[in-house]
């Protein structure tokens, strides 16, 4: 077996303004796996005036992948959604183009603290695909609200996916890719949380998926209640008396670990402080200020989410548009976009709720108007009850 066939192989996906996180992940992985091969899928491309950052590995771009719809795929999702939707496509690309027998995917906001590739090799003897659950023990000591939130976000964390190259993995990635082609939105109210919810379905549908319950794998804010983090005298991190393999800094916040909840554990805040310093050393201040490359039309104007929705739902009037980023230059199609925005409901339920909240003040004023309000009330009472405004009770007169 050649050195390449036994070397650890790591893939991550990120936008250019997350390059500091990529650098920290790659450097920390190489520190503990010096012979590793690194693959980075960059979602967007740099402006020609920007100098690139060197990554010790193979870099490829999202627009080089065999994506269904090409630029339509890149257009319809927001940055976070697109990073998640690209996972099976980028993994399949790396495995097939570079003939990789095994591949580990990690999110770019991850810090590797201990070697663990050998552990994966042992698990691959029995399973083609390896996943880590959000929790490794029954959630008996957490609130019902927290448990409900976990259900909305999925049982497995999509920040770690490890695969063995074989027919089972190809089927898994193909099925996952098909699901994410149009169903990778951030829409918990519609039971969709990007790629993660689909892992629930896939993992339950095949015996080729292995679930890793090592408390040192994929520690993050969501499982700190069950993972006791400590730092040994030699500086090595420990989780539940087991070596900490990697920490996932989802929603990283320098002051409180994550923007998604509060944290007061001194040890956890310490590893967050250390991670923040590594980001600083990797030039986060410079990179984080860069705009997202797919955030604008070809003329430089910003792309509203409502415009992305039209491509996401595959609106019949725009199906012929091969490159939505060029829409402002297509006079007739641009006029169609403007007209559709006013008559098409947002694709995400959460977005619909948000827009109704924004419109609530206008609706309340109209409902209280002495003439318009009276006509409206009479109309929905005697003619069309569906026009009754969905407003808070105390705002109705």
Rosetta blueprint (number, residue, H / E / L):
1 X L
2 X L
3 X H
4 X H
5 X H
6 X H
7 X L
8 X L
9 X E
10 X E
11 X E
12 X E
13 X E
14 X E
15 X L
16 X H
17 X H
18 X H
19 X H
20 X H
21 X H
22 X H
23 X H
24 X H
25 X H
26 X H
27 X H
28 X H
29 X H
30 X H
31 X H
32 X H
33 X L
34 X L
35 X L
36 X L
37 X E
38 X E
39 X E
40 X E
41 X E
42 X E
43 X L
44 X L
45 X L
46 X L
47 X L
48 X L
49 X L
50 X L
51 X L
52 X L
53 X L
54 X L
55 X L
56 X L
57 X L
58 X E
59 X E
60 X E
61 X E
62 X H
63 X H
64 X H
65 X L
66 X L
67 X L
68 X L
69 X L
70 X L
71 X H
72 X H
73 X H
74 X H
75 X H
76 X H
77 X L
78 X L
79 X H
80 X H
81 X H
82 X H
83 X H
84 X H
85 X H
86 X L
87 X H
88 X H
89 X H
90 X H
91 X H
92 X H
93 X H
94 X H
95 X H
96 X H
97 X H
98 X L
99 X L
100 X L
101 X L
102 X E
103 X E
104 X E
105 X E
106 X E
107 X L
108 X L
109 X L
110 X E
111 X E
112 X E
113 X L
114 X L
115 X L
116 X L
117 X H
118 X H
119 X H
120 X H
121 X H
122 X H
123 X H
124 X H
125 X L
126 X L
127 X L
128 X L
129 X E
130 X E
131 X E
132 X E
133 X E
134 X L
135 X L
136 X L
137 X L
138 X L
139 X L
140 X L
141 X L
142 X L
143 X L
144 X H
145 X H
146 X H
147 X H
148 X H
149 X H
150 X H
151 X H
152 X H
153 X H
154 X L
155 X L
156 X E
157 X E
158 X E
159 X E
160 X E
161 X E
162 X E
163 X E
164 X E
165 X L
166 X L
167 X H
168 X H
169 X H
170 X H
171 X H
172 X H
173 X H
174 X H
175 X H
176 X H
177 X H
178 X H
179 X H
180 X H
181 X L
182 X L
183 X L
184 X L
185 X L
186 X E
187 X E
188 X H
189 X H
190 X H
191 X L
192 X E
193 X E
194 X L
195 X L
196 X H
197 X H
198 X H
199 X H
200 X H
201 X H
202 X H
203 X H
204 X H
205 X L
206 X L
207 X L
208 X L
209 X E
210 X E
211 X E
212 X E
213 X L
214 X L
215 X L
216 X L
217 X L
218 X L
219 X E
220 X L
221 X H
222 X H
223 X H
224 X L
225 X L
226 X L
227 X L
228 X L
229 X E
230 X E
231 X E
232 X L
233 X L
234 X L
235 X L
236 X L
237 X E
238 X E
239 X E
240 X L
241 X L
242 X E
243 X E
244 X L
245 X L
246 X E
247 X E
248 X E
249 X L
250 X L
251 X L
252 X E
253 X E
254 X L
255 X L
256 X L
257 X E
258 X E
259 X L
260 X L
261 X L
262 X L
263 X L
264 X L
265 X L
266 X H
267 X H
268 X H
269 X H
270 X H
271 X H
272 X H
273 X H
274 X H
275 X H
276 X H
277 X H
278 X H
279 X H
280 X H
281 X H
282 X L
283 X L
284 X H
285 X H
286 X H
287 X H
288 X L
289 X L
290 X L
291 X L
292 X L
293 X L
294 X L
295 X L
296 X E
297 X L
298 X L
299 X L
300 X L
301 X L
302 X E
303 X L
304 X L
305 X H
306 X H
307 X H
308 X H
309 X H
310 X H
311 X H
312 X H
313 X L
314 X L
315 X L
316 X H
317 X H
318 X H
319 X L
320 X L
321 X L
322 X L
323 X L
324 X H
325 X H
326 X H
327 X H
328 X H
329 X H
330 X L
331 X H
332 X H
333 X H
334 X H
335 X H
336 X H
337 X H
338 X H
339 X H
340 X H
341 X H
342 X L
343 X L
344 X L
345 X L
346 X L
347 X L
348 X L
349 X H
350 X H
351 X H
352 X H
353 X H
354 X H
355 X H
356 X H
357 X H
358 X H
359 X H
360 X H
361 X H
362 X H
363 X H
364 X H
365 X H
366 X H
367 X H
368 X H
369 X L
370 X L
371 X L
372 X H
373 X H
374 X H
375 X H
376 X H
377 X H
378 X H
379 X H
380 X H
381 X H
382 X H
383 X L
384 X L
385 X H
386 X H
387 X H
388 X L
389 X L
390 X L
391 X L
392 X L
393 X H
394 X H
395 X H
396 X L
397 X L
